[in-house]
Amino acid sequence: MKIFSLPLLASAVFLTLHSISCSGRSRKPDFPRAVELLNQRDIAEFKRAVSTSPRLTKQTDGFEGRTLLHLVFSKGVFNGGLKDFADFLIRAGSDVDAQDFQGMTPAHCASFYGGGGKEALDYLTSEGADLSIKDVSGKSPLDYLNVKTSP
């Protein structure tokens, strides 16, 4: 009978646990795939992808800290089919007040990038969004909307 040395056994346990924690941490291909489906406006596949990986409702892009809901409102055409994506993400547990690395919420994105403007802000407010949240530059979503709509 062969007896394993303690350092060898400890190494084997570490490698096993490390591979488990790494594989369970964040499978990045899921997020880029969901973004691709969003860009393609493929709501059926998008729903399937998010339903099989529910963490996608909270996961961020890793660059700007934006969630899928931020990206929906950054696209500039809220009623061009993107409302269905927003509805689905919110029902699936996305946070309407999630802030990215610059403090922007999905409402900031809607105002700043023209992702539906007032109509999108009304929708987000009806879903519980707080329009008084300020980003790192001290601006609320309404501040950005007023800049876009003033002459």
Contacts in CASP RR format, 6 or more apart in sequence:
PFRMAT RR
TARGET T0000
AUTHOR 0000-0000-0000
METHOD contacts of the structure
MODEL  1
MKIFSLPLLASAVFLTLHSISCSGRSRKPDFPRAVELLNQRDIAEFKRAV
STSPRLTKQTDGFEGRTLLHLVFSKGVFNGGLKDFADFLIRAGSDVDAQD
FQGMTPAHCASFYGGGGKEALDYLTSEGADLSIKDVSGKSPLDYLNVKTS
P
4 12 0 8 1.000
26 55 0 8 1.000
26 59 0 8 1.000
27 53 0 8 1.000
30 49 0 8 1.000
30 53 0 8 1.000
30 55 0 8 1.000
30 56 0 8 1.000
30 59 0 8 1.000
31 56 0 8 1.000
31 59 0 8 1.000
31 61 0 8 1.000
31 68 0 8 1.000
33 49 0 8 1.000
34 46 0 8 1.000
34 49 0 8 1.000
34 50 0 8 1.000
34 53 0 8 1.000
34 56 0 8 1.000
34 68 0 8 1.000
35 61 0 8 1.000
35 68 0 8 1.000
35 71 0 8 1.000
37 45 0 8 1.000
37 46 0 8 1.000
37 49 0 8 1.000
38 46 0 8 1.000
38 68 0 8 1.000
38 71 0 8 1.000
38 72 0 8 1.000
38 75 0 8 1.000
38 85 0 8 1.000
41 81 0 8 1.000
41 82 0 8 1.000
43 81 0 8 1.000
43 84 0 8 1.000
43 85 0 8 1.000
43 88 0 8 1.000
46 85 0 8 1.000
46 88 0 8 1.000
47 88 0 8 1.000
49 56 0 8 1.000
50 56 0 8 1.000
50 57 0 8 1.000
50 68 0 8 1.000
50 88 0 8 1.000
50 89 0 8 1.000
50 92 0 8 1.000
51 92 0 8 1.000
54 92 0 8 1.000
56 68 0 8 1.000
57 67 0 8 1.000
57 68 0 8 1.000
57 69 0 8 1.000
57 89 0 8 1.000
57 92 0 8 1.000
57 93 0 8 1.000
57 94 0 8 1.000
58 67 0 8 1.000
58 93 0 8 1.000
58 94 0 8 1.000
58 95 0 8 1.000
58 98 0 8 1.000
59 67 0 8 1.000
59 68 0 8 1.000
60 66 0 8 1.000
60 67 0 8 1.000
60 100 0 8 1.000
61 67 0 8 1.000
61 71 0 8 1.000
64 100 0 8 1.000
64 101 0 8 1.000
64 102 0 8 1.000
65 100 0 8 1.000
65 101 0 8 1.000
66 74 0 8 1.000
66 100 0 8 1.000
66 104 0 8 1.000
66 109 0 8 1.000
67 94 0 8 1.000
67 95 0 8 1.000
67 98 0 8 1.000
67 100 0 8 1.000
67 106 0 8 1.000
68 85 0 8 1.000
68 89 0 8 1.000
68 94 0 8 1.000
69 86 0 8 1.000
69 89 0 8 1.000
69 90 0 8 1.000
69 94 0 8 1.000
69 95 0 8 1.000
69 96 0 8 1.000
69 98 0 8 1.000
69 106 0 8 1.000
70 98 0 8 1.000
70 100 0 8 1.000
70 104 0 8 1.000
70 105 0 8 1.000
70 106 0 8 1.000
70 109 0 8 1.000
71 109 0 8 1.000
72 78 0 8 1.000
72 82 0 8 1.000
72 85 0 8 1.000
72 86 0 8 1.000
72 89 0 8 1.000
72 106 0 8 1.000
73 82 0 8 1.000
73 86 0 8 1.000
73 106 0 8 1.000
73 107 0 8 1.000
73 109 0 8 1.000
73 110 0 8 1.000
73 113 0 8 1.000
73 115 0 8 1.000
73 116 0 8 1.000
73 120 0 8 1.000
73 124 0 8 1.000
74 109 0 8 1.000
74 113 0 8 1.000
74 115 0 8 1.000
75 82 0 8 1.000
75 113 0 8 1.000
75 115 0 8 1.000
76 82 0 8 1.000
76 113 0 8 1.000
76 114 0 8 1.000
76 115 0 8 1.000
76 116 0 8 1.000
77 115 0 8 1.000
77 116 0 8 1.000
78 86 0 8 1.000
78 110 0 8 1.000
78 115 0 8 1.000
78 116 0 8 1.000
78 117 0 8 1.000
78 119 0 8 1.000
78 120 0 8 1.000
78 123 0 8 1.000
79 116 0 8 1.000
79 119 0 8 1.000
83 123 0 8 1.000
86 123 0 8 1.000
90 96 0 8 1.000
90 127 0 8 1.000
96 105 0 8 1.000
96 106 0 8 1.000
96 107 0 8 1.000
96 124 0 8 1.000
96 127 0 8 1.000
96 128 0 8 1.000
96 129 0 8 1.000
97 105 0 8 1.000
97 128 0 8 1.000
97 129 0 8 1.000
97 130 0 8 1.000
97 133 0 8 1.000
98 105 0 8 1.000
98 106 0 8 1.000
99 105 0 8 1.000
99 133 0 8 1.000
99 135 0 8 1.000
102 135 0 8 1.000
102 136 0 8 1.000
102 137 0 8 1.000
103 133 0 8 1.000
103 134 0 8 1.000
103 135 0 8 1.000
103 136 0 8 1.000
104 112 0 8 1.000
104 135 0 8 1.000
105 129 0 8 1.000
105 130 0 8 1.000
105 133 0 8 1.000
105 135 0 8 1.000
105 141 0 8 1.000
106 124 0 8 1.000
106 129 0 8 1.000
107 120 0 8 1.000
107 121 0 8 1.000
107 124 0 8 1.000
107 125 0 8 1.000
107 129 0 8 1.000
107 131 0 8 1.000
107 133 0 8 1.000
107 141 0 8 1.000
108 133 0 8 1.000
108 135 0 8 1.000
108 139 0 8 1.000
108 140 0 8 1.000
108 141 0 8 1.000
108 144 0 8 1.000
109 115 0 8 1.000
110 116 0 8 1.000
110 117 0 8 1.000
110 120 0 8 1.000
110 121 0 8 1.000
110 124 0 8 1.000
110 141 0 8 1.000
111 117 0 8 1.000
111 121 0 8 1.000
111 141 0 8 1.000
111 142 0 8 1.000
111 143 0 8 1.000
111 144 0 8 1.000
111 145 0 8 1.000
111 148 0 8 1.000
112 141 0 8 1.000
112 144 0 8 1.000
114 120 0 8 1.000
114 148 0 8 1.000
117 145 0 8 1.000
117 148 0 8 1.000
118 145 0 8 1.000
118 149 0 8 1.000
121 129 0 8 1.000
121 131 0 8 1.000
121 141 0 8 1.000
121 142 0 8 1.000
121 145 0 8 1.000
124 131 0 8 1.000
125 131 0 8 1.000
131 140 0 8 1.000
131 141 0 8 1.000
131 142 0 8 1.000
132 140 0 8 1.000
133 140 0 8 1.000
133 141 0 8 1.000
134 140 0 8 1.000
END
